């Protein structure tokens, strides 16, 4: 059971989507993650949205011309995503057990993105396994992008993953660091409570 399911009971899809819809109506930019990813790989690139939730990031990337696949464990979140874009491939799977070929998906993504604190909200002690499985889904030279909070100000639960641990997991999975930012707007990382990390295979 993921920490996310422990928090929400797997029933928060509608509320989560409504929160971001309200932010968008208020004029807030809710597409920072997609914009960040689109600066790294060109339209047409294959993108895996790992922990895609209600599909906010992936749907925007698809609109921008990317070939996207979404994976999430939470059925309530996927139900919202499928309702919004039934034409896109949404898969229910635990990232700690993610096997692309078992879902009929080729493991040759140009970019894998794990936004929304995904790495902090997987099941206890599975972060290394998740990173390894996401790395294995990348083509040689492909990029893993992960953004997550590092303190309780930026997370709904106490953090269990540090940046040092994450970098170690990436290294063990055969990934090398590219750059680290403090926001999805690519502001420099200054040691704060949120980081967006880019690694390549």
C-alpha positions in Angstrom: 0.0 0.0 0.0 1.4 3.4 -1.0 1.7 6.3 1.4 -0.7 8.1 -1.0 -3.4 5.4 -0.5 -2.8 5.5 3.3 -3.5 9.3 3.1 -6.5 9.2 0.8 -8.0 5.7 0.8 -7.8 5.8 -3.0 -10.9 7.9 -3.3 -9.6 11.5 -3.8 -9.6 11.7 -7.6 -12.6 14.1 -7.9 -11.4 16.4 -5.1 -7.9 16.5 -6.5 -9.1 17.4 -10.0 -11.5 20.0 -8.6 -8.7 21.7 -6.6 -6.6 22.2 -9.8 -9.6 23.2 -11.8 -10.2 26.0 -9.3 -6.6 27.1 -9.4 -6.8 27.3 -13.2 -10.0 29.3 -13.1 -8.3 31.7 -10.6 -5.6 32.4 -13.2 -2.9 30.2 -11.6 -0.5 28.5 -14.0 -1.1 24.7 -13.5 1.1 23.6 -16.4 4.6 24.2 -15.1 5.6 20.5 -15.1 4.5 20.1 -18.7 6.3 23.2 -19.8 9.5 22.1 -18.0 9.4 18.7 -19.7 8.7 20.2 -23.1 11.9 22.2 -22.8 13.9 19.0 -22.4 12.6 16.8 -25.3 10.9 17.8 -28.6 7.3 17.3 -29.6 6.8 13.7 -30.7 9.0 12.3 -28.0 7.7 9.4 -25.9 6.8 10.4 -22.3 5.8 8.2 -19.4 3.9 10.1 -16.7 4.7 7.9 -13.6 2.1 8.6 -11.0 0.0 10.4 -13.5 -3.0 11.0 -11.1 -5.9 12.7 -12.8 -3.8 13.4 -15.9 -3.1 17.1 -15.6 0.5 16.9 -16.8 0.1 14.2 -19.4 -3.0 15.7 -21.0 -1.1 19.0 -21.4 1.9 17.2 -22.9 -0.4 15.3 -25.3 -1.9 18.6 -26.4 1.7 19.8 -27.1 2.3 16.8 -29.4 4.0 14.3 -27.1 3.4 10.5 -27.3 2.3 9.9 -23.7 1.5 7.0 -21.5 0.2 7.4 -17.9 0.5 5.0 -15.0 -1.0 5.3 -11.5 -2.1 3.1 -8.7 -5.1 5.1 -7.6 -8.2 4.1 -9.6 -10.2 7.2 -8.5 -7.5 9.4 -10.1 -7.4 7.4 -13.3 -11.1 7.5 -13.6 -10.9 11.3 -13.9 -8.1 11.1 -16.4 -9.9 8.6 -18.5 -13.1 10.7 -18.5 -11.1 13.7 -19.6 -9.1 12.0 -22.3 -10.5 8.5 -23.1 -8.3 8.4 -26.2 -5.0 8.4 -24.2 -3.4 5.3 -22.7 -3.9 5.2 -18.9 -2.7 2.1 -16.9 -3.3 1.1 -13.3 -0.1 -0.3 -11.8 2.0 0.0 -8.7 5.3 1.7 -9.7 7.2 -0.6 -7.5 6.0 -3.5 -9.7 5.9 -1.6 -13.0 6.7 -3.7 -16.0 6.0 -1.8 -19.2 5.9 -4.9 -21.5 3.3 -6.5 -19.2 1.0 -3.6 -20.0 1.8 -3.8 -23.8 4.0 -0.7 -23.5 7.5 -0.5 -25.1 10.2 0.4 -22.5 11.9 3.0 -24.7 10.7 6.3 -23.3 12.6 9.5 -24.1 11.5 11.0 -20.8 9.9 9.7 -17.6 8.3 12.3 -15.3 7.4 11.8 -11.7 5.7 14.9 -10.5 3.4 15.6 -7.6 5.6 14.2 -4.8 5.3 10.7 -6.3 8.7 9.5 -4.9 7.8 10.6 -1.4 4.4 9.0 -1.6 5.2 5.5 -2.8 5.2 2.7 -0.2 7.8 2.7 2.6 11.2 1.4 1.5 10.2 1.1 -2.2 11.7 4.3 -3.6 14.9 2.6 -4.8 12.8 -0.1 -6.6 10.6 2.5 -8.2 13.6 4.5 -9.4 15.1 1.3 -10.8 11.9 0.4 -12.7 11.5 3.9 -14.1 15.1 3.9 -15.2 14.6 0.6 -17.0 11.7 2.2 -19.0 14.0 4.8 -20.5 15.8 4.4 -23.8 19.6 4.9 -23.6 20.1 8.7 -23.2 16.5 9.1 -21.9 15.7 11.5 -19.0 14.1 10.9 -15.6 12.6 14.0 -14.1 11.3 14.0 -10.6 10.0 16.8 -8.4 9.2 16.3 -4.8 9.1 18.1 -1.4 11.8 17.6 1.2 10.1 18.9 4.3 6.6 19.0 5.8 6.0 22.4 4.4 6.0 20.9 0.9 4.5 17.5 1.7 1.3 16.2 3.2 3.3 13.7 5.3 6.8 13.5 6.8 9.5 13.1 4.2 11.1 9.7 4.0 13.4 10.4 1.0 16.4 12.8 1.0 18.0 14.2 -2.1 21.2 12.3 -1.2 19.2 9.0 -1.0 17.4 9.8 -4.3 20.7 10.5 -6.1 22.1 7.2 -4.7 19.0 5.4 -6.0 19.5 7.0 -9.4 23.2 6.0 -9.5 22.4 2.4 -8.5 19.9 2.4 -11.4 22.5 3.5 -13.9 21.4 7.2 -14.0 23.7 10.2 -14.0 22.7 13.7 -12.7 22.1 16.4 -15.3 20.8 19.3 -13.3 18.7 20.3 -10.3 16.2 23.1 -9.9 14.1 24.5 -7.0 10.9 24.8 -9.0 9.2 23.6 -12.2 9.9 27.1 -13.5 13.6 26.0 -13.5 14.6 28.4 -10.8 18.0 27.4 -9.3 18.0 25.0 -6.4 19.1 26.8 -3.3 18.9 24.0 -0.7 15.2 24.7 -0.1 12.3 22.3 0.7 11.4 21.4 -2.9 13.6 20.1 -5.7 13.2 19.1 -9.4 15.9 16.7 -10.4 16.9 15.7 -13.9 19.0 12.5 -14.5 19.9 10.7 -17.7 20.4 7.0 -18.6 
